[in-house]
Amino acid sequence: MSLIKQNQNKLWAIFASVLFHLLLLLFMMLESKQQIASTDTIPPEILLQLDNLEQLLDEPMPILADNKGEKAVSTNLKSNAEQPKLEEVKPLPEQFFATEKIDSVEISHAKAAVEALLPPPPPPAQDTVAKDLKQAIQKSDSMRAQRAQLFADLEFVKKNYKTIQSLRKVFAFAKKAREMKERLDKELTTIHGSSERRKAIKRMEKEVWASFEYEARRMSTSQGKLLLKLLARETGQTGYAIVKEYKGALPAIFWQGVAQMFHQNLKSSYDSLGEDALLEQIVKKYEKKEIK
């Protein structure tokens, strides 16, 4: 009893397997019976055709003899007798194959019309290669020119490095001085009294000192000279002429003496075509941002 309990699970598995195989066998037997029953039921049309075929096979076939005494077999099927005979094919008349002669002028006109309808032929491969080669050469020349220009700009900056550095520092002051002068001239056109004129000039003088005194005291001698050159370029007047116009001759002489103590000259003019041609070139490049 203990042995049965120990193998209870195995016994159930064996029982289930046997039951499954029995059911499978029963299903296969039922399936085969259905197939046999389906084959027994043959449609009546097929049976009728089979009977006709048996009758044709049972009929005796006649034997025919030719002139040489040999026997030949001929079929007596109705299907062969009922087939319609093919009509004899009549040969085509010779005029059907005759071709009319075409004039050579008509052929040339037809050829020209066809060529006009067709798209133009593509250019030869040799022309395409030549065109690509020309474009490549032009691109190479352009790159070579750009590289040469870059080296030329670098060389230009290297030779004029000190002037360019000073220009970056003082050029903005020259621009601002021109704006202040233009604003003062516009204001003086509306003033008729001498006292009001002196007050307007005094206000502008204070504004100039507030804007430039701190930076002017820290400029080098070369930067101061460059500022006077740029001031003459922007305003069209020397520093001496500007002081004389607004303050008078004596103040202009006084400030000229002070400038000479610091190795400066308020009477410095600007000649873009002469001695200042190189400076003009540098300024133009700087304005165009070609010098960074």
C-alpha positions in Angstrom: 0.0 0.0 0.0 2.8 2.3 0.8 4.3 1.6 -2.6 1.1 2.8 -4.4 1.1 6.0 -2.4 4.7 6.7 -3.2 4.1 6.3 -7.0 0.6 7.8 -7.1 1.7 10.7 -9.3 3.4 8.4 -11.8 0.3 6.1 -12.0 -1.9 9.1 -12.7 0.4 10.2 -15.5 0.4 6.8 -17.1 -3.4 6.6 -16.9 -3.8 10.0 -18.5 -1.3 9.1 -21.3 -3.2 5.8 -22.1 -6.5 7.6 -22.1 -5.1 10.3 -24.5 -3.8 7.7 -26.9 -7.2 5.8 -26.9 -9.1 9.0 -27.7 -6.6 9.9 -30.5 -7.0 6.4 -32.0 -10.8 6.7 -31.8 -10.7 10.1 -33.6 -8.6 8.7 -36.4 -11.0 5.8 -37.0 -13.9 8.2 -37.2 -12.0 10.4 -39.7 -11.2 7.5 -42.0 -14.8 6.3 -42.1 -15.9 9.8 -43.1 -13.4 9.8 -45.9 -14.6 6.4 -47.2 -18.2 7.5 -47.1 -17.3 10.7 -49.0 -15.6 8.6 -51.8 -18.7 6.3 -52.1 -20.9 9.2 -53.1 -19.8 9.9 -56.7 -21.9 12.5 -58.6 -24.2 11.1 -61.3 -22.6 13.2 -64.1 -19.3 11.5 -63.6 -20.9 8.1 -63.5 -22.7 8.9 -66.8 -19.4 9.9 -68.5 -17.8 6.7 -67.3 -20.6 4.6 -68.8 -20.2 6.4 -72.2 -16.5 5.7 -72.1 -17.1 2.0 -71.4 -19.5 1.8 -74.4 -17.0 3.3 -76.7 -14.3 0.9 -75.6 -16.6 -2.1 -76.0 -17.5 -1.2 -79.7 -15.4 -3.2 -82.3 -12.9 -1.0 -84.4 -13.0 -1.5 -88.2 -9.9 -2.7 -90.0 -9.1 -1.1 -93.4 -6.7 -2.5 -96.0 -4.7 -0.4 -98.4 -3.5 -1.3 -101.9 -0.4 -3.0 -100.6 -2.4 -5.4 -98.4 -1.3 -3.7 -95.2 -3.9 -3.1 -92.5 -4.6 0.3 -91.0 -6.6 1.2 -88.0 -9.1 4.1 -88.2 -11.1 5.5 -85.3 -14.8 5.8 -85.5 -15.3 8.4 -82.8 -18.1 10.9 -83.2 -16.0 13.7 -82.1 -13.7 13.4 -85.1 -16.7 13.2 -87.5 -18.4 16.2 -86.0 -15.3 18.5 -86.2 -15.6 21.1 -88.9 -13.2 21.0 -91.8 -10.7 23.8 -92.1 -11.0 26.0 -95.1 -8.2 26.0 -97.5 -5.9 29.0 -97.2 -5.8 30.9 -100.4 -2.5 32.5 -101.4 -2.2 36.2 -101.2 -2.1 38.1 -104.5 1.2 39.2 -105.7 0.0 42.9 -105.6 -0.1 42.6 -101.8 3.7 42.3 -101.7 4.3 45.1 -104.2 5.8 48.3 -102.6 5.6 51.7 -104.0 8.8 53.6 -104.6 9.3 56.6 -102.2 11.1 59.6 -103.5 14.4 60.5 -101.8 13.1 64.1 -101.1 10.2 62.7 -99.1 12.6 60.6 -97.1 14.8 63.6 -96.2 11.7 65.6 -95.2 10.4 62.8 -93.0 13.9 62.4 -91.4 14.1 66.1 -90.7 10.7 66.1 -89.1 11.7 63.2 -86.8 14.9 64.9 -85.8 13.0 68.0 -84.9 10.8 66.1 -82.5 13.7 64.3 -80.8 15.5 66.0 -77.9 19.0 67.3 -78.6 21.8 64.8 -78.1 23.7 65.1 -74.9 27.1 66.9 -75.1 30.1 64.6 -75.5 31.7 63.2 -72.5 35.0 65.0 -73.4 33.3 68.4 -73.1 31.8 67.5 -69.7 35.2 66.5 -68.4 36.8 69.7 -69.7 34.1 71.8 -68.1 34.6 70.0 -64.7 38.3 70.4 -65.0 37.9 74.2 -65.7 35.6 74.6 -62.7 38.1 72.7 -60.5 40.9 74.9 -61.7 38.9 78.1 -61.0 38.0 76.8 -57.5 41.7 76.1 -56.9 42.7 79.5 -58.1 40.1 81.1 -55.9 41.3 79.2 -52.8 44.9 80.1 -53.7 43.9 83.8 -54.0 42.1 83.7 -50.6 45.1 82.0 -49.0 47.4 84.6 -50.5 45.2 87.4 -49.3 45.1 85.9 -45.8 48.9 85.8 -45.7 49.1 89.3 -47.0 46.8 90.6 -44.3 48.8 88.8 -41.6 52.0 90.3 -43.0 50.4 93.7 -43.1 49.2 93.4 -39.4 52.7 92.2 -38.4 54.4 95.2 -40.0 52.0 97.7 -38.6 51.1 96.0 -35.3 52.0 99.0 -33.0 50.0 101.5 -35.1 47.0 99.1 -35.2 47.1 98.6 -31.4 47.2 102.4 -30.9 44.4 102.9 -33.4 42.1 100.5 -31.5 42.5 102.7 -28.4 42.1 106.2 -29.8 39.9 105.9 -32.9 36.7 105.9 -30.8 37.8 109.2 -29.2 38.3 110.8 -32.6 34.8 109.7 -33.7 33.3 111.1 -30.4 35.2 114.4 -30.8 33.8 114.9 -34.3 30.2 114.2 -33.0 30.7 116.7 -30.2 32.0 119.4 -32.6 29.1 118.9 -34.9 26.6 119.1 -32.0 28.3 122.3 -30.8 28.2 123.9 -34.3 24.5 123.1 -34.6 23.8 124.6 -31.3 25.8 127.8 -32.0 23.8 128.4 -35.2 20.7 129.0 -33.0 22.6 131.4 -30.6 23.1 135.1 -31.4 24.4 136.6 -28.2 28.1 136.4 -27.3 27.4 135.5 -23.7 25.2 132.6 -24.6 27.8 131.5 -27.1 30.5 131.5 -24.4 28.3 129.5 -22.1 27.6 126.8 -24.8 31.3 126.5 -25.5 32.1 126.3 -21.7 29.5 123.4 -21.4 31.1 121.6 -24.3 34.6 122.2 -22.8 33.5 120.5 -19.6 32.0 117.6 -21.5 35.3 117.2 -23.5 37.4 117.1 -20.3 35.0 114.7 -18.6 35.2 112.4 -21.7 38.9 112.5 -22.5 40.9 113.7 -19.5 41.2 110.3 -17.8 42.2 108.5 -21.0 44.4 111.3 -22.3 46.6 111.4 -19.2 47.3 107.6 -19.7 48.1 107.8 -23.4 51.6 107.3 -24.7 53.3 109.9 -26.9 52.7 107.8 -30.1 49.0 107.4 -29.2 48.6 111.2 -28.6 50.2 111.9 -32.0 47.8 109.4 -33.6 44.8 110.9 -31.9 45.7 114.4 -33.3 46.1 112.9 -36.8 42.7 111.1 -36.5 41.1 114.3 -35.1 42.3 116.2 -38.2 41.0 113.4 -40.4 37.5 113.3 -38.9 36.9 117.0 -38.5 39.0 118.4 -41.4 40.7 120.8 -39.0 43.8 120.7 -36.8 43.6 120.7 -33.1 45.2 124.2 -33.0 42.5 125.5 -35.5 39.7 124.1 -33.4 40.9 125.7 -30.1 41.4 129.0 -31.9 37.9 128.9 -33.4 36.1 128.4 -30.1 38.5 129.9 -27.5 40.5 132.4 -29.5 44.2 132.8 -30.5 45.8 133.2 -27.1 44.3 130.0 -25.7 45.4 128.2 -28.9 49.0 129.4 -28.5 48.9 128.4 -24.8 47.7 124.9 -25.5 50.2 124.5 -28.4 53.0 125.3 -25.9 51.7 122.7 -23.5 51.5 120.1 -26.3 55.0 120.7 -27.3 56.2 120.1 -23.7 54.8 116.5 -24.2 56.3 116.2 -27.7 53.0 116.8 -29.4 51.9 119.3 -32.0 48.4 120.6 -32.2 49.1 121.8 -35.8 49.4 118.3 -37.1 47.5 117.9 -40.3 46.3 114.8 -42.2 47.4 114.0 -45.7 45.7 110.8 -46.9 47.6 110.8 -50.2 51.0 111.8 -48.9 52.7 111.1 -45.6 49.6 109.6 -44.1 48.8 107.2 -46.9 49.7 104.1 -44.9 47.7 105.3 -41.9 44.7 105.9 -44.2 45.0 102.3 -45.5 45.1 101.0 -41.9 42.1 103.1 -40.9 40.0 101.9 -43.9 40.9 98.2 -43.2 39.9 98.8 -39.5 36.6 100.4 -40.5 35.8 97.5 -42.8 36.7 95.1 -40.0 39.4 93.5 -42.1 41.7 93.9 -39.2 40.5 92.1 -36.1 
